[in-house]
Amino acid sequence: MILLSDANVLIDLGYVDGLSVLTQLGTVEVLDVVFDECCHPRQPDLPEAIAAADIQTVKVTQEWARSAHSYQTGPLSFQDALCLYYAKTYQRLLLTNEKPLRRCCQEQQVSVHGTLWIVQSIYERQLLDAKILCGWLSTLNRHNRRLPTQEVAILRKLLDC
């Protein structure tokens, strides 16, 4: 399975030092224009951590950029449209927490999941102990990451946090 990550998921995993665990779920790619969004003042080491985790940066072509414009509707940013285009065209599972992008993925029949799915997958594959993953959820909450409260509660119950 090849995963294509949006910036918000990489930022979340940067807060919990989880980028190297993400790559245990499958090959992970990030578009170069999305990678540029990861240059975050609160996480100055994030670009280096992404590279160290062996997350592959994919260079966007002009052809992709032109084609992606047809997906850029409503609240979708150009980067979101590119992610949608690339995931649909090259059959990638898209990782994002952004509701508008997730909605468009569902409309376009593109597989999409977010940070909570990653945490659950790590737990189900026994890649990390539930206690560590509970700590991740607490850290993400402290950093005001926008995760759905009800789904977080369900995951906390599964993990026995």
C-alpha atoms as one frame of an Amber mdcrd trajectory, in Angstrom:
protein
   0.000   0.000   0.000   1.345   3.415  -0.948   0.259   6.302   1.262   0.207
   9.943   0.160   0.321  12.335   3.091  -1.029  15.827   3.414   0.903  18.301
   5.572  -1.482  18.209   8.541  -0.880  14.495   9.121   2.907  14.928   8.917
   2.679  17.848  11.350   0.621  15.715  13.769   3.120  12.866  13.596   5.985
  15.316  13.989   4.579  16.386  17.351   4.619  12.779  18.609   7.809  11.601
  16.881   5.698   9.155  14.890   6.991   9.656  11.359   9.206   6.564  11.422
   6.272   4.443  12.595   4.118   5.753   9.734   6.545   4.254   7.224   5.997
   0.842   8.853   2.403   0.982   7.564   3.569   1.259   3.954   5.532   3.352
   1.520   4.819   7.023   2.219   4.974   9.852  -0.283   4.507  13.604   0.019
   4.178  16.021  -2.875   6.962  18.624  -2.948   4.450  21.504  -2.685   2.953
  19.828   0.407   6.406  19.195   1.877   6.994  22.957   1.632   3.974  23.462
   3.947   5.774  21.389   6.578   8.306  24.140   7.163   6.436  25.043  10.333
   7.828  27.594  12.819   6.718  25.474  15.796   8.457  22.422  14.326  11.674
  23.637  12.696  13.085  20.093  12.569  10.058  18.597  10.798  11.482  18.663
   7.231  14.595  16.817   8.423  12.468  14.316  10.360  10.368  13.648   7.248
  13.492  12.948   5.218  15.004  10.817   7.998  11.832   8.692   8.125  12.382
   7.815   4.456   9.197   9.541   3.331   9.599  10.054  -0.396   9.119  13.533
  -1.849   7.395  13.512  -5.241   8.129  16.412  -7.590   4.923  17.851  -9.048
   4.942  18.264 -12.816   3.339  21.109 -14.749   0.982  18.585 -16.340  -0.246
  17.456 -12.916  -0.678  21.064 -11.839  -2.837  21.806 -14.897  -4.889  18.650
 -14.400  -5.347  19.306 -10.676  -7.057  22.645 -11.335 -10.232  20.769 -12.304
 -10.426  19.481  -8.703  -9.873  22.890  -7.134 -13.401  23.790  -6.131 -14.844
  25.459  -3.049 -12.502  25.446  -0.069  -9.837  23.174  -1.575  -6.396  24.728
  -1.803  -4.190  24.127  -4.814  -2.125  21.675  -2.717  -5.312  19.818  -1.734
  -6.378  19.575  -5.373  -2.931  18.244  -6.297  -3.126  15.606  -3.566  -6.559
  14.551  -4.776  -5.426  14.418  -8.406  -2.263  12.446  -7.619  -4.010   9.997
  -5.272  -6.777   9.362  -7.805  -4.480   9.080 -10.811  -1.846   6.868  -9.170
  -4.139   4.917  -6.779  -2.688   6.177  -3.515  -4.382   6.111  -0.123  -4.559
   9.776   0.887  -3.831  10.765   4.483  -5.451  14.026   5.557  -7.506  15.455
   8.404  -9.098  18.216   6.321 -12.850  17.743   5.986 -13.272  19.396   2.565
 -10.496  17.278   1.073 -11.852  14.109   2.697 -15.304  14.886   1.303 -13.916
  15.393  -2.216 -11.952  12.142  -1.937 -15.119  10.268  -1.061 -16.931  11.861
  -4.010 -14.061  10.856  -6.310 -13.831   7.350  -4.783 -10.308   7.936  -3.492
  -9.366   6.057  -0.317  -8.758   8.536   2.490  -7.898   8.315   6.185  -6.456
  10.594   8.858  -4.293  10.683  11.947  -6.712   8.667  14.078  -6.738   5.858
  11.505  -2.938   5.858  11.646  -2.980   5.571  15.451  -5.509   2.736  15.279
  -3.553   0.933  12.551  -0.353   1.179  14.582  -2.202  -0.306  17.557  -3.837
  -3.089  15.522  -0.497  -4.071  13.970   1.114  -3.948  17.432   3.824  -1.571
  16.242   3.638   0.442  19.484   2.177  -0.110  22.920  -1.280   1.341  23.622
   0.180   3.458  26.448   2.471   5.248  23.993  -0.421   5.839  21.594  -2.516
   7.255  24.453   0.357   9.656  25.045   0.213  10.624  21.370  -3.464  11.516
  21.691  -2.741  13.648  24.762   0.144  15.406  22.998  -1.991  16.155  19.939
  -4.698  17.545  22.211  -2.172  19.797  23.990  -1.051  21.137  20.604  -4.679
  21.905  19.661  -4.651  19.596  16.641  -8.113  19.499  15.077  -9.261  15.931
  15.635 -12.924  14.888  15.974 -13.758  14.659  19.687 -16.138  11.722  19.392
 -13.709   9.639  17.315 -10.875  10.452  19.738 -13.065   9.215  22.620 -13.775
   5.941  20.788 -10.076   5.439  20.079  -9.152   6.248  23.674 -11.621   3.561
  24.804 -10.117   1.026  22.364  -6.624   1.834  23.645  -7.827   1.800  27.265
  -6.440   5.288  27.901
